[in-house]
Amino acid sequence: MASEAGWAPALWRACSALMAAFFALAALVQVNDPDAELWVVAYMIPAVLTLLVGLNPLVTGNLIWKSVSAVQVFFCVVWAASLAYHLMLHAQWNVLHEEEGRELFGLVIIAAWMGLCHSSSKNPVGRIQLVVATVIALFPFTAWLYIYINKDMRSSWPTHCKTVI
């Protein structure tokens, strides 16, 4: 247990740094999207909140941090539900091939990560939380790599999606 105390905070901070970088990068690639202003804000808020967590994990106990993250999660969950409904209504099951599906994944990642950060204020980060944090932190980069390698997947995308990183 003593050795866990040494590496757990470092792993939590590393995951937070990865997620802050992902959210900032996700905001950056929205610049040519037709509704860029919505998506830049949707990704920049968790980028800043997550950066704060990486710098000081105890910030999640701050009332302002908690309030902003709770509002962010609420909007992401509502927005994700509407996108999921749209995809089901139009029988779109291969969600990564659809712009709305990729947007849905982004919102779910935001909500999951912010929820994980929010819960970290109550008690020290445990093993299960660290495993979940590591999976969440690696997932977006793995998905981006997969999408980047899979040129067929990108062939049907709208132009504004093809001209980003």
C-alpha positions as CSV (number, residue, x, y, z in Angstrom):
1,M,0.0,0.0,0.0
2,A,2.8,2.4,0.7
3,S,4.2,2.1,-2.9
4,E,0.7,2.7,-4.2
5,A,0.6,6.1,-2.4
6,G,3.6,7.2,-4.5
7,W,2.5,6.3,-8.0
8,A,-1.3,6.8,-7.7
9,P,-1.2,10.6,-7.6
10,A,1.4,10.7,-10.4
11,L,-0.8,8.4,-12.6
12,W,-3.9,10.5,-11.8
13,R,-2.0,13.7,-12.8
14,A,-0.7,12.0,-16.0
15,C,-4.2,11.0,-16.9
16,S,-5.4,14.5,-16.2
17,A,-2.7,16.0,-18.4
18,L,-3.6,13.6,-21.2
19,M,-7.2,14.5,-21.0
20,A,-6.5,18.2,-20.8
21,A,-4.4,17.8,-23.9
22,F,-7.2,15.8,-25.7
23,F,-9.9,18.3,-24.8
24,A,-7.7,21.2,-26.0
25,L,-6.9,19.4,-29.2
26,A,-10.5,18.5,-29.7
27,A,-11.4,22.2,-29.3
28,L,-8.7,23.2,-31.8
29,V,-9.9,20.8,-34.6
30,Q,-13.5,22.3,-34.3
31,V,-12.4,25.6,-36.0
32,N,-13.8,24.7,-39.4
33,D,-17.0,23.0,-38.1
34,P,-20.3,24.7,-39.1
35,D,-21.2,24.9,-35.3
36,A,-17.6,25.4,-34.1
37,E,-18.5,27.9,-31.4
38,L,-20.6,25.2,-29.6
39,W,-17.9,22.5,-29.8
40,V,-15.0,24.8,-28.9
41,V,-16.8,25.8,-25.7
42,A,-17.9,22.2,-25.1
43,Y,-14.3,21.0,-25.2
44,M,-12.5,24.1,-23.7
45,I,-14.4,24.0,-20.5
46,P,-13.3,20.4,-19.6
47,A,-9.8,21.2,-20.9
48,V,-9.5,24.0,-18.4
49,L,-11.2,22.1,-15.6
50,T,-9.0,19.1,-16.2
51,L,-5.8,21.2,-16.4
52,L,-6.7,22.5,-12.9
53,V,-7.2,18.9,-11.7
54,G,-3.7,18.0,-13.1
55,L,-2.1,21.0,-11.3
56,N,-4.0,20.5,-8.0
57,P,-6.2,17.4,-7.7
58,L,-7.9,18.9,-4.6
59,V,-9.5,21.6,-6.8
60,T,-12.3,19.2,-7.4
61,G,-13.6,20.0,-3.9
62,N,-13.9,23.7,-4.8
63,L,-17.5,24.9,-5.1
64,I,-16.9,26.8,-8.3
65,W,-15.1,23.9,-9.9
66,K,-17.9,21.5,-8.8
67,S,-20.6,23.8,-10.1
68,V,-19.0,24.4,-13.5
69,S,-18.3,20.7,-13.9
70,A,-21.8,19.7,-12.9
71,V,-23.4,22.1,-15.4
72,Q,-21.0,20.8,-18.1
73,V,-21.9,17.2,-17.4
74,F,-25.6,18.0,-17.4
75,F,-25.4,19.7,-20.8
76,C,-23.2,16.9,-22.2
77,V,-25.6,14.2,-21.1
78,V,-28.6,16.0,-22.5
79,W,-26.8,16.7,-25.8
80,A,-25.5,13.2,-26.0
81,A,-29.0,11.8,-25.4
82,S,-30.4,13.9,-28.2
83,L,-27.6,12.7,-30.6
84,A,-28.2,9.1,-29.6
85,Y,-31.9,9.5,-30.3
86,H,-31.1,11.1,-33.7
87,L,-28.8,8.2,-34.5
88,M,-31.4,5.6,-33.4
89,L,-34.2,7.4,-35.3
90,H,-32.2,7.3,-38.5
91,A,-31.0,3.7,-37.9
92,Q,-27.3,4.7,-37.8
93,W,-25.6,2.0,-36.0
94,N,-22.0,2.4,-37.3
95,V,-21.6,5.5,-35.2
96,L,-18.0,6.3,-35.8
97,H,-18.8,6.7,-39.5
98,E,-21.4,9.3,-38.7
99,E,-20.5,12.9,-37.6
100,E,-23.2,12.7,-35.0
101,G,-21.8,9.4,-33.7
102,R,-18.3,11.0,-33.3
103,E,-19.9,14.0,-31.6
104,L,-21.8,11.6,-29.3
105,F,-18.5,9.8,-28.3
106,G,-16.9,13.2,-27.5
107,L,-19.8,14.2,-25.2
108,V,-19.7,10.8,-23.5
109,I,-16.0,11.1,-22.9
110,I,-16.4,14.6,-21.5
111,A,-19.2,13.5,-19.2
112,A,-17.4,10.3,-18.1
113,W,-14.1,12.2,-17.4
114,M,-15.8,15.1,-15.6
115,G,-17.8,12.6,-13.5
116,L,-14.6,10.7,-12.6
117,C,-12.9,14.0,-11.6
118,H,-16.0,15.1,-9.6
119,S,-16.0,11.9,-7.6
120,S,-12.3,12.2,-6.8
121,S,-13.0,15.1,-4.4
122,K,-14.7,12.8,-1.9
123,N,-11.8,10.4,-1.3
124,P,-8.4,9.5,-2.5
125,V,-8.1,8.1,-6.0
126,G,-8.3,4.3,-5.7
127,R,-7.1,1.5,-8.0
128,I,-10.4,1.1,-9.8
129,Q,-10.7,4.8,-10.4
130,L,-7.1,4.9,-11.7
131,V,-7.8,2.0,-14.1
132,V,-11.0,3.7,-15.4
133,A,-9.0,7.0,-15.7
134,T,-6.3,5.3,-17.7
135,V,-8.8,3.7,-20.0
136,I,-10.7,6.9,-20.6
137,A,-7.4,8.9,-21.1
138,L,-6.1,6.4,-23.7
139,F,-9.4,5.8,-25.5
140,P,-9.6,9.1,-27.5
141,F,-6.0,8.9,-28.7
142,T,-6.5,5.3,-29.7
143,A,-9.8,6.1,-31.5
144,W,-8.1,9.0,-33.3
145,L,-5.2,6.8,-34.4
146,Y,-7.7,4.2,-35.6
147,I,-9.7,6.8,-37.6
148,Y,-6.5,8.3,-39.0
149,I,-5.3,4.9,-40.2
150,N,-8.7,3.9,-41.6
151,K,-8.8,6.0,-44.8
152,D,-12.0,4.3,-45.9
153,M,-13.8,5.5,-42.8
154,R,-12.9,9.1,-43.6
155,S,-13.9,8.9,-47.3
156,S,-17.6,9.6,-46.6
157,W,-17.0,12.4,-44.1
158,P,-18.1,16.0,-44.9
159,T,-15.3,18.3,-46.0
160,H,-15.0,20.1,-42.7
161,C,-14.2,16.8,-41.0
162,K,-11.5,15.9,-43.6
163,T,-9.6,19.1,-43.3
164,V,-8.6,18.7,-39.6
165,I,-5.6,17.0,-38.0
